[in-house]
Amino acid sequence: MRTFFGYIFSKSFNGKGSLAAILLILLLNGCGNRKGSKVPQETPTSGTINISVDESFKPVIDSQIKVFESSFPDIKIIPHYKPEAECFRDLARQGDSTRMIIVTRGLSMVEENYYKESQYIPPTFGQLAFDAIAVIINNKAKDSIFQMKDIRDMLNGTDKNHQPVMDGVSETSTVRYAIDSILHGQPLGKGVTAARSSEEVINYVASNPRAVGFIGVSWIGDEDDPTQLSFLKKVNLAAIRCGNCLGETYVKPYQANIALGRYPLVRGLYYILKENYSGVGNNFVNFLQFERGQLIFRRAYLVPSKMSFEIRNMQISN
């Protein structure tokens, strides 16, 4: 490129049009070296990206990032764990400070139209896995099985015998699910206790015999994880009545029950990405959707949505 510019300059300097040639050179050089250029300084295998993640999924997303970065040492993913509504606000801001979020729903038609009209890069999104809301109880709790009516009565304030606790009273995905899918639009009762995180929900339930907590299953489902194993020693998992089972069957949020629709409190896990070039974000999404990422979801006791999940009937003989 330097030789080409030199050729133009030598041919034009002593003849007519020399001023135009010089201006052309300055213009082209200025475009190439402009500070603050929007051209991404990254590749699919090198660069840094900030992502906002629903706090409910911190354990499993930490595991995903650890394995992903070990495969791509020149990549740095910086997760910011926060309530779901804050993740969407991060995505809606102009610019690419937050190009990706991981939350429990995709974009509505209204939101898709908003991004198409207001931002240069319309987001893409898709489902990664199925998650469940785990109901946890104190080790000394008298009640360990519930029907959905029991859960609704706790959350709307009708039940005075249990103390429901959630990871916040607004803006979190767990609260949104409770209002939309359990209470069908009714507000939470005044007696619902708000904790600042899923871990605080666990600690609150562990110290209060009447407490009933609501958290994402990835916080407490992996019995091979030392941290989650310590949580399971503090509290117990409650069983919820299966709505499509024969007889009066109560089930816990195990993978088979989530996959077969036996457990009633199931939700999705989605990525939403603003990236119209082949960068770190697209590479990470591909990782989450393909075999290794899906196996990590399965290891965390979520149900992968992009790979087959085989369930076998087994008999154990002594």
NUTI-467092 format. One record per residue (C-alpha): residue in three letters; y, x, z. Coordinates in steps of 0.02 Angstrom, whole numbers, plus 50000, padded with zeros to 5 digits. Layout:
ALAYXZ...
# end
This chain:
MET500005000050000ARG501185014650039THR500865022249866PHE501275005649781PHE502945004149873GLY503345022249832TYR503025018849649ILE504215004049646PHE505535013949738SER505445029049620LYS505515018149465SER506925007149526PHE508075018549623ASN508935026649475GLY508955011149367LYS509564993449375GLY508874982649511SER508744996949638LEU509574986549773ALA508364972249745ALA506884984249758ILE507524991449923LEU507794973949994LEU506024969149941ILE505294984150032LEU506274980450191LEU505774962150185LEU503924965950165ASN503934979250300GLY504854967550417CYS503574953950393GLY502144965850431ASN502924972850591ARG503794957750663LYS503634956850851GLY502844941450923SER501824938150767LYS500654923250781VAL499244932350691PRO497844933350819GLN497464950950879GLU495614947550908THR493954945750822PRO492414935450869THR491764950650966SER493354957551045GLY494844950051133THR495354939651283ILE495424920851305ASN495984909851450ILE494994893851472SER495234879251592VAL493644872251667ASP493254857051772GLU492934863851947SER491324853651956PHE490494866151838LYS491034882651914PRO489284889051956VAL488534886251784ILE490074891951685ASP490174907851790SER488364911251739GLN488744907751556ILE490234919551555LYS489264933351642VAL487874933251512PHE489074931051365GLU490194945651417SER488674956751444SER488244953951260PHE490034956951202PRO490804970551314ASP492464970051219ILE492724951651262LYS493564945151419ILE493484926651464ILE494654921751606PRO494144904751679HIS495354894051778TYR494434880951881LYS495444865351918PRO495394846251916GLU494954838751747ALA496664830851718GLU497494847951739CYS496314855051607PHE496914841951483ARG498734845751525ASP498394864151491LEU497664859951321ALA499144848751276ARG500424862551300GLN501114870351142GLY500484887551098ASP498804895551130SER498924900551313THR497454888651342ARG496424886651184MET494854879751264ILE494374867951404ILE492684862451473VAL492694844751543THR491634829051561ARG492264819551408GLY492824822351230LEU494454816851150SER494864798551124MET495504792650954VAL497254791551026GLU497164809551089GLU496474815750922ASN497934807550831TYR499164815050955TYR498534832650923LYS498524830350735GLU500324824450737SER501074835750871GLN500154852350857TYR499764864050715ILE497954866150769PRO496984849950799PRO495584853050926THR493724851650892PHE492534845651026GLY490704842351060GLN489434839151196LEU488524853851276ALA487424846151410PHE487094831251524ASP487634832351705ALA487434820751853ILE488414816252008ALA487364821352158VAL487514810952317ILE487324822052470ILE487054817152652ASN487044825652820ASN485374832552880LYS485404820253025ALA485904805152921LYS484894789252952ASP485054783152772SER484374793752630ILE484094780752493PHE485424769652414GLN485614756152283MET487104756352166LYS487864741852265ASP487814753052420ILE488744766652326ARG490064754252264ASP490304747252440MET490594764752508LEU491874768952375ASN492854752752378GLY492954752452568THR491784737752603ASP490504748752691LYS491204754452859ASN489624763552915HIS489754778252795GLN491164790452763PRO491274794452575VAL492054811252529MET492524817352356ASP493304832852279GLY495054825152282VAL495744807452275SER496434808752098GLU496324818651936THR494574825951961SER493144821251845THR492114815151992VAL493484803252047ARG493754797251868TYR491884794051849ALA491854784552014ILE493294773251963ASP492764770651781SER490864770051792ILE490464764951971LEU491934753952023HIS492274747851845GLY494144750451858GLN494414746152041PRO495354759052146LEU494514769552279GLY494574762452455LYS495804769452580GLY494394776652684VAL493814788952551THR494084806752613ALA494774819852494ALA494154837852497ARG494964851652394SER493384857552308SER491534854052287GLU491114867452415GLU492254858952541VAL491354842552508ILE489714851052554ASN490444858552713TYR491224841952764VAL489574832552742ALA488644846352836SER489744843752989ASN489884824752988PRO488304814053010ARG489134798552933ALA489804807552780VAL489154804552604GLY489764817052473PHE489904816252284ILE489794832552184GLY489164839052017VAL487314843052020SER487604860851959TRP488304864752132ILE486684860752221GLY485264858852096ASP484704876852071GLU483484881352210ASP483324899052138ASP485174902652170PRO485434910252344THR487134901852366GLN486484884752317LEU484944887352424SER486104889952572PHE486994873652527LEU485334864452522LYS484984870252700LYS486614862152756VAL486394845052674ASN485094833852592LEU485054825252422ALA485044806352430ALA483954796052313ILE484714781852209ARG483754766752150CYS483204768151969GLY483844753551869ASN482584754351727CYS481004758751824LEU479584747251869GLY479624741952050GLU480804748352183THR480924766652135TYR482194778752207VAL482554795052116LYS483544811052144PRO484584820052011TYR483174830951946GLN483164835951762ALA481774824251709ASN482654809451792ILE484284813951705ALA483444816351535LEU482464800051545GLY483944789751608ARG483084786151773TYR484494792951879PRO485994781251863LEU487464793351891VAL487414803551730ARG488894810651633GLY489154822951490LEU489864840551482TYR491004844351334TYR491994858651258ILE493684855651174LEU494374870251071LYS496024873950981GLU495594888550867ASN495704887650677TYR495084905350649SER493524915150691GLY493974921150866VAL493274923051041GLY493354904251074ASN492244899650926ASN491024913450971PHE490894907051150VAL490634889051091ASN489224894950976PHE488444904151123LEU488514888551232GLN487724877751096PHE486324889551045GLU484744895051132ARG485364906851268GLY486794895751323GLN485704880251322LEU484374889151426ILE485704893651554PHE486174875351567ARG484354871151592ARG484184884551725ALA485674876651816TYR484734859851818LEU485824851651688VAL484984844151534PRO485414853551372SER486054842151234LYS485814854251088MET483994859051111SER482424849051138PHE481884846051317GLU480024843151334ILE479384833051482ARG477534833551523ASN476504823251643MET475544834451760GLN474224831951892ILE474044844052036SER472324845752111ASN471954854452274
# end
